[in-house]
């Protein structure tokens, strides 16, 4: 609201409001059934990320392939905004299925889940998985996010490492974001 201030008087307030509404409401489910990253507005880094029909739990799934070879890399897929601002209570919860096909168990190849910190204007690592262990089939992962209610938020999955040929692939499926 604004007031016009004159020498002898102050005007009645003139008020207006604008609300910008964008982002996905919760709960959110991404099963990659569109066969691409476009439908739910994922931003994709270099070409190693694809949606594969033959992979998945069940297919399709988002797959980071070790080929073409990448060295000293950090390649994300970033979500669109989630409407946590509509929630007053509880915490945000991320669940997804993860699979690793490892070629060499170095521990240097990772998949990292990050959250965007709007106040500090940077991504922070929430949890990471490495290829230190043997390949594993689909396992359900559950992460309590740090974002508080009444806040919009984004997440991303980052493939990070020294030599991507140490893995065959990381696969992500059945991504579900909800409030606890």
C-alpha positions as CSV (number, residue, x, y, z in Angstrom):
1,X,0.0,0.0,0.0
2,X,1.1,3.5,-0.6
3,X,0.1,6.9,0.6
4,X,0.6,10.2,-1.1
5,X,2.0,12.7,1.3
6,X,1.1,16.4,0.8
7,X,1.9,19.5,2.8
8,X,-1.5,19.6,4.5
9,X,-2.7,16.0,4.4
10,X,-2.0,12.3,3.6
11,X,-4.1,10.5,1.1
12,X,-6.1,7.3,1.7
13,X,-4.0,4.3,1.0
14,X,-3.9,2.9,-2.5
15,X,-3.3,-0.8,-2.2
16,X,-2.6,-3.6,-4.7
17,X,-1.3,-7.1,-4.4
18,X,0.4,-9.4,-6.7
19,X,0.9,-13.1,-6.2
20,X,3.3,-15.1,-8.3
21,X,2.2,-18.7,-8.3
22,X,4.5,-21.2,-9.9
23,X,5.9,-24.6,-9.1
24,X,4.6,-28.0,-8.4
25,X,2.2,-28.6,-5.4
26,X,3.0,-31.5,-3.1
27,X,2.8,-34.4,-3.0
28,X,4.9,-34.8,-6.2
29,X,5.6,-38.0,-8.0
30,X,8.2,-38.4,-10.9
31,X,8.2,-41.8,-12.5
32,X,9.7,-40.5,-15.8
33,X,6.7,-41.9,-17.7
34,X,6.8,-39.0,-20.1
35,X,10.1,-40.5,-21.4
36,X,11.9,-37.1,-21.1
37,X,13.0,-34.4,-18.7
38,X,10.7,-31.7,-20.3
39,X,7.3,-32.6,-18.9
40,X,8.2,-31.8,-15.3
41,X,10.7,-29.0,-16.3
42,X,13.9,-30.7,-15.2
43,X,17.1,-28.8,-16.1
44,X,19.7,-31.2,-17.4
45,X,23.5,-30.8,-17.4
46,X,25.7,-32.5,-20.0
47,X,24.5,-35.3,-22.3
48,X,25.2,-38.2,-19.8
49,X,21.7,-37.9,-18.3
50,X,18.9,-39.6,-20.2
51,X,15.5,-41.1,-19.6
52,X,15.7,-44.8,-20.4
53,X,12.7,-47.0,-21.1
54,X,14.6,-50.3,-20.6
55,X,15.8,-49.2,-17.1
56,X,13.5,-48.5,-14.2
57,X,11.6,-50.0,-11.3
58,X,9.5,-50.4,-13.5
59,X,10.8,-48.4,-16.5
60,X,11.5,-45.7,-17.5
61,X,14.1,-44.2,-15.2
62,X,16.5,-41.2,-15.2
63,X,20.0,-42.6,-15.9
64,X,23.4,-41.1,-15.7
65,X,25.7,-43.1,-17.9
66,X,29.5,-43.4,-17.5
67,X,29.8,-42.9,-21.2
68,X,30.8,-40.7,-22.9
69,X,33.7,-40.5,-20.5
70,X,33.9,-37.5,-18.1
71,X,36.8,-36.5,-15.9
72,X,36.6,-34.2,-12.9
73,X,32.9,-33.8,-13.5
74,X,29.8,-32.5,-11.8
75,X,26.7,-32.9,-13.9
76,X,23.2,-32.2,-12.4
77,X,19.6,-32.7,-13.2
78,X,17.7,-30.0,-11.4
79,X,14.0,-29.9,-10.4
80,X,11.6,-27.2,-11.0
81,X,10.3,-25.3,-7.9
82,X,8.1,-27.2,-5.4
83,X,5.4,-25.2,-3.6
84,X,6.4,-25.8,0.0
85,X,5.1,-22.3,0.7
86,X,1.6,-23.7,0.8
87,X,2.5,-26.0,3.8
88,X,2.4,-24.5,7.3
89,X,3.4,-27.6,9.3
90,X,5.6,-30.7,9.0
91,X,8.8,-31.4,7.1
92,X,9.5,-32.2,3.5
93,X,10.4,-35.8,2.7
94,X,12.1,-37.2,-0.4
95,X,11.9,-40.8,-1.4
96,X,13.3,-42.4,-4.5
97,X,14.7,-45.7,-5.9
98,X,18.4,-45.8,-6.7
99,X,20.5,-48.3,-8.6
100,X,24.3,-48.5,-9.3
101,X,26.1,-50.4,-11.9
102,X,29.8,-50.0,-10.9
103,X,32.8,-51.1,-13.0
104,X,35.6,-50.2,-10.5
105,X,34.8,-49.6,-6.9
106,X,36.9,-46.5,-6.3
107,X,34.5,-44.5,-4.1
108,X,35.2,-41.4,-6.2
109,X,32.1,-41.6,-8.4
110,X,29.0,-40.3,-6.6
111,X,25.4,-39.3,-6.8
112,X,24.7,-36.4,-4.6
113,X,21.2,-35.1,-3.5
114,X,21.3,-31.3,-3.0
115,X,18.8,-28.7,-1.9
116,X,18.7,-25.1,-3.0
117,X,19.2,-22.5,-0.2
118,X,17.3,-19.4,-1.3
119,X,18.7,-17.2,1.5
120,X,22.4,-18.0,0.9
121,X,21.9,-18.5,-2.9
122,X,23.8,-21.8,-3.2
123,X,23.2,-25.5,-3.4
124,X,24.2,-27.6,-0.4
125,X,24.8,-31.3,-0.3
126,X,22.1,-33.2,1.6
127,X,23.3,-36.8,1.1
128,X,25.6,-38.7,-1.2
129,X,26.1,-42.3,-2.4
130,X,29.4,-43.5,-3.9
131,X,30.7,-46.4,-5.9
132,X,32.8,-47.6,-3.0
133,X,30.5,-50.6,-2.7
134,X,29.7,-53.2,-5.3
135,X,26.9,-52.6,-7.8
136,X,23.5,-52.8,-6.2
137,X,20.0,-53.3,-7.6
138,X,17.1,-51.0,-6.9
139,X,17.0,-49.8,-3.3
140,X,14.5,-47.3,-1.8
141,X,16.2,-44.2,-0.3
142,X,14.4,-41.9,2.1
143,X,15.7,-38.4,3.0
144,X,14.2,-35.8,5.3
145,X,14.9,-32.5,3.6
146,X,16.1,-29.4,5.6
147,X,13.8,-26.9,3.9
148,X,11.2,-25.6,6.3
149,X,7.5,-25.2,5.7
150,X,6.2,-22.0,4.1
151,X,9.2,-22.1,1.7
152,X,9.4,-22.9,-1.9
153,X,12.3,-25.3,-2.7
154,X,14.2,-27.2,-5.4
155,X,16.3,-30.3,-5.4
156,X,18.9,-31.8,-7.7
157,X,20.7,-35.0,-8.3
158,X,24.4,-34.4,-9.2
159,X,26.6,-37.1,-10.7
160,X,30.1,-36.1,-9.5
161,X,33.5,-37.8,-9.8
162,X,37.0,-38.2,-11.2
163,X,36.4,-40.7,-14.0
164,X,32.9,-41.6,-15.1
165,X,34.0,-44.8,-16.8
166,X,34.5,-46.3,-13.3
167,X,30.7,-46.7,-13.3
168,X,28.3,-48.1,-16.0
169,X,25.4,-46.0,-14.6
170,X,23.5,-44.5,-11.8
171,X,19.7,-44.8,-12.2
172,X,16.9,-42.9,-10.3
173,X,13.2,-43.8,-10.4
174,X,9.9,-43.3,-8.5
175,X,10.9,-39.9,-7.0
176,X,8.3,-38.8,-4.5
177,X,8.3,-35.6,-2.5
178,X,5.7,-35.1,0.2
179,X,5.2,-33.6,3.7
180,X,5.7,-35.7,6.8
